[in-house]
Amino acid sequence: MGGSITVKVKIIFVLAAAFILVVLVGVFIYTRPDYTFVVKPDLRYLVMDVSPDSAHFVTESVILSYTDNIGVILNSNGFTIFPEDIIKSTPDRNMLLGGQIEITRAPQINIIDGKRTKKVHSWAKTVADLLTEKGVPEIGKADEIDKQMGDPIVHDMTIIIVRVQETDISVTEVINYKTITKDDSSRYRGEADEVQQVGKNGQKVYTYHVRREDGEEVSRKLTKTDITVAVDKIILHPTKLKIGRVQNGNATWYKSKYQAASNTLKRGTNVRVSNPSNGKTIIIQIQDYMENDGSDGRRVIIDLHPDYFGQLGYTLGMGVVPIKVEEILN
């Protein structure tokens, strides 16, 4: 009999403990509205999305939600909330009665800075306040902005900033020196050329004032030109002749492919031929043998090609003319 009573007491004690545990768990879950697996009565919310100018409602929606967490309510129903937007709810969401949620949108402004567009939201009162708030780099003295700093902020306005950079740049153009060869009569022909003066390039330096807007060049104005004159290179070429045999006599001309013919000088000999009457001189080569040995009394010592005969100032009709022939050894 005593054992039966003890068992009944234990059963009653276990049932009571289980009942208390169930009650405690229920109370805990009911007071934690963020737990999505808890079934609670839906709360009714009227959501009014107010435009930045307060002139009209963008949307007006009735939402049933299991939670009173405004962030969860709005995000789960497709509302995009910006940090600058103002959200009010009535009655107090802690009363778990649902109510009205009002979203007052902050004005949206488009800032185009250096051709980069940025959409921002702000309750700033003026353009200057907005630029400071959003960390827009300082407007330089040369920069251009299409609004005044004191202009009021209006929803959906666009502010255009043109970044202007004005600089002076230099462009260099090389002036190549010239090489001039001069005869040097003080040294014998055949000796090495000598550099009398080393050449040095000159230059033209053009200075431009360049204006760039948003990184693109829009104008270029020449402001100055500096010129450094090139120094010519001068080479002395030896021209002094070593003279061997000198002959004075007469010359004639003959039709031939050769420059000149002689009966006293070997073929390949270079000679200087002069007209004693006018001082004209040519240097040619003996390339042919002349049959005339001078026995005819004309004292002809050289026959010239008609071209060279004329270069000395003679005409073909003159026939036999006075001449000086000097053998060149170098």
KOLKETI-517609 format. One line per field, with one value per residue (C-alpha): residue number from 1; y, z, x. Coordinates in steps of 0.02 Angstrom, whole numbers. Layout:
nr <- (NUM:...) $
yy <- (Y:...) $
zz <- (Z:...) $
xx <- (X:...) $
This chain:
nr <- (1:2:3:4:5:6:7:8:9:10:11:12:13:14:15:16:17:18:19:20:21:22:23:24:25:26:27:28:29:30:31:32:33:34:35:36:37:38:39:40:41:42:43:44:45:46:47:48:49:50:51:52:53:54:55:56:57:58:59:60:61:62:63:64:65:66:67:68:69:70:71:72:73:74:75:76:77:78:79:80:81:82:83:84:85:86:87:88:89:90:91:92:93:94:95:96:97:98:99:100:101:102:103:104:105:106:107:108:109:110:111:112:113:114:115:116:117:118:119:120:121:122:123:124:125:126:127:128:129:130:131:132:133:134:135:136:137:138:139:140:141:142:143:144:145:146:147:148:149:150:151:152:153:154:155:156:157:158:159:160:161:162:163:164:165:166:167:168:169:170:171:172:173:174:175:176:177:178:179:180:181:182:183:184:185:186:187:188:189:190:191:192:193:194:195:196:197:198:199:200:201:202:203:204:205:206:207:208:209:210:211:212:213:214:215:216:217:218:219:220:221:222:223:224:225:226:227:228:229:230:231:232:233:234:235:236:237:238:239:240:241:242:243:244:245:246:247:248:249:250:251:252:253:254:255:256:257:258:259:260:261:262:263:264:265:266:267:268:269:270:271:272:273:274:275:276:277:278:279:280:281:282:283:284:285:286:287:288:289:290:291:292:293:294:295:296:297:298:299:300:301:302:303:304:305:306:307:308:309:310:311:312:313:314:315:316:317:318:319:320:321:322:323:324:325:326:327:328:329:330) $
yy <- (0:119:78:120:292:329:288:402:545:526:524:681:766:724:785:947:978:943:1064:1202:1174:1186:1348:1425:1378:1450:1614:1626:1594:1712:1855:1831:1897:1879:1690:1654:1482:1552:1562:1729:1829:1938:2123:2246:2391:2537:2588:2761:2799:2990:3077:3193:3348:3285:3326:3150:2971:2863:2708:2667:2484:2376:2240:2093:2039:1917:2037:2214:2237:2380:2335:2157:2220:2340:2233:2079:2180:2255:2428:2497:2606:2729:2784:2962:2914:2953:2815:2843:2718:2739:2673:2618:2454:2386:2377:2235:2312:2347:2525:2650:2662:2822:2830:3007:2996:3107:3209:3122:3223:3178:3239:3235:3267:3253:3152:3027:3019:2983:2972:3030:3059:3201:3325:3457:3631:3703:3645:3689:3585:3438:3437:3446:3309:3190:3220:3295:3362:3550:3653:3732:3911:3857:3725:3759:3713:3744:3790:3925:3862:3942:3867:3762:3574:3515:3334:3257:3404:3378:3465:3466:3499:3520:3495:3618:3604:3739:3704:3760:3625:3629:3541:3529:3519:3473:3579:3465:3541:3548:3476:3597:3544:3678:3666:3673:3733:3725:3533:3414:3326:3146:3185:3150:3274:3377:3432:3619:3639:3508:3511:3535:3521:3669:3666:3758:3751:3792:3836:3809:3855:3701:3691:3523:3493:3331:3266:3306:3441:3577:3714:3744:3917:3953:4079:4074:4008:3990:3952:3886:3899:3743:3747:3684:3549:3610:3488:3545:3445:3457:3521:3572:3490:3416:3473:3376:3415:3582:3609:3766:3750:3735:3630:3569:3476:3311:3207:3062:2973:3015:3171:3209:3138:3171:3111:3149:3095:2920:2866:2886:3041:3180:3353:3532:3622:3813:3948:4079:4217:4207:4099:3965:3796:3617:3453:3305:3138:3086:2937:2927:2937:3082:3042:3221:3235:3424:3411:3509:3668:3698:3642:3548:3461:3402:3360:3397:3332:3471:3493:3527:3637:3744:3748:3838:3977:3922:3897:3751:3869:3934:3774:3786:3884:3921:3805:3762:3580:3532:3353:3313:3190:3168) $
zz <- (0:46:-114:-223:-146:-177:-364:-382:-300:-420:-571:-512:-481:-659:-740:-643:-692:-875:-870:-794:-925:-1068:-997:-977:-1155:-1224:-1133:-1190:-1372:-1373:-1304:-1440:-1599:-1704:-1705:-1873:-1826:-1695:-1752:-1699:-1753:-1908:-1874:-1999:-2057:-2172:-2257:-2335:-2442:-2452:-2591:-2543:-2588:-2480:-2623:-2644:-2588:-2696:-2631:-2500:-2451:-2323:-2256:-2141:-2044:-1905:-1832:-1769:-1825:-1949:-2039:-2068:-2123:-2253:-2320:-2338:-2439:-2566:-2491:-2518:-2373:-2381:-2223:-2248:-2256:-2104:-2040:-1916:-1849:-1751:-1631:-1543:-1620:-1446:-1415:-1543:-1621:-1797:-1856:-1984:-2051:-2139:-2244:-2285:-2425:-2421:-2580:-2715:-2802:-2951:-2935:-3096:-3045:-3181:-3290:-3149:-3095:-2916:-2846:-2666:-2538:-2415:-2308:-2336:-2361:-2487:-2623:-2514:-2369:-2484:-2559:-2387:-2318:-2462:-2459:-2633:-2662:-2644:-2795:-2862:-2921:-3103:-3083:-3146:-3063:-3137:-2969:-2840:-2673:-2586:-2700:-2605:-2629:-2732:-2758:-2918:-2956:-3047:-3000:-3133:-3084:-3220:-3157:-3246:-3254:-3335:-3360:-3465:-3564:-3675:-3841:-3910:-4094:-4143:-4271:-4352:-4387:-4565:-4624:-4731:-4825:-4866:-4976:-4882:-5001:-4866:-4865:-5008:-5091:-5032:-4850:-4723:-4701:-4543:-4433:-4406:-4306:-4215:-4259:-4127:-4146:-4102:-4044:-4042:-3879:-3895:-3735:-3736:-3610:-3606:-3534:-3488:-3434:-3343:-3403:-3588:-3678:-3744:-3794:-3825:-3850:-3900:-3776:-3810:-3931:-3881:-4018:-3995:-4162:-4226:-4248:-4418:-4432:-4541:-4627:-4714:-4871:-4931:-5110:-5132:-5285:-5307:-5479:-5583:-5765:-5833:-6019:-6115:-6292:-6392:-6384:-6507:-6486:-6558:-6555:-6438:-6287:-6194:-6093:-6169:-6268:-6253:-6337:-6188:-6036:-5993:-5994:-5820:-5781:-5700:-5765:-5732:-5893:-5897:-6019:-6003:-6072:-5945:-5803:-5817:-5756:-5766:-5697:-5813:-5850:-5999:-6070:-6249:-6349:-6470:-6638:-6667:-6619:-6646:-6806:-6899:-6810:-6714:-6547:-6498:-6332:-6292:-6378:-6278:-6283:-6351:-6182:-6090:-6234:-6206:-6015:-6037:-6131:-6307:-6452:-6571:-6717:-6641:-6688:-6607:-6443:-6314:-6162:-6004:-5946:-5772:-5717:-5550:-5440:-5301) $
xx <- (0:140:233:81:65:249:231:79:172:317:200:111:280:342:181:186:368:329:181:287:423:298:227:401:454:293:315:498:457:308:414:549:466:625:607:531:470:349:170:97:-54:-15:3:-73:35:-3:160:167:320:330:425:569:467:321:204:136:151:260:170:39:35:-56:58:21:173:209:338:344:527:514:676:614:443:512:654:543:418:538:569:744:793:938:1029:967:782:675:560:419:292:130:78:236:290:326:137:126:-29:34:2:67:245:294:453:507:632:787:811:911:1046:1155:1333:1435:1614:1745:1624:1595:1414:1365:1188:1175:1036:1045:949:1083:1011:1135:1254:1403:1335:1302:1477:1555:1442:1479:1666:1676:1852:1870:1821:1981:1996:1999:1863:1687:1522:1350:1272:1305:1369:1221:1089:959:956:807:757:822:937:1101:1262:1397:1577:1708:1885:1999:2188:2294:2479:2626:2714:2867:2891:3068:3110:3289:3381:3510:3679:3746:3911:4012:4168:4296:4449:4614:4748:4882:4888:4918:4775:4760:4796:4658:4518:4524:4379:4397:4237:4131:3947:3815:3627:3519:3340:3175:3080:2895:2803:2615:2481:2369:2194:2118:1939:1905:2071:2043:2140:2024:2146:2331:2405:2585:2658:2845:2977:3160:3287:3464:3555:3644:3833:3889:4021:4165:4280:4440:4478:4660:4672:4854:4928:5102:5154:5277:5315:5251:5221:5173:5112:4952:4795:4666:4502:4446:4289:4318:4246:4406:4442:4611:4757:4943:5101:5213:5110:5054:4873:4797:4899:4799:4839:4790:4753:4748:4698:4837:4727:4584:4654:4520:4579:4516:4582:4564:4646:4751:4655:4716:4876:4899:4979:5041:5225:5234:5334:5201:5257:5095:5172:5013:5044:4866:4702:4545:4369:4255:4170:4332:4393:4238:4258:4422:4333:4379:4259:4276:4303:4464:4557:4730:4741:4877:4877:4972:4979:5040:5067:4984:5078:4950) $
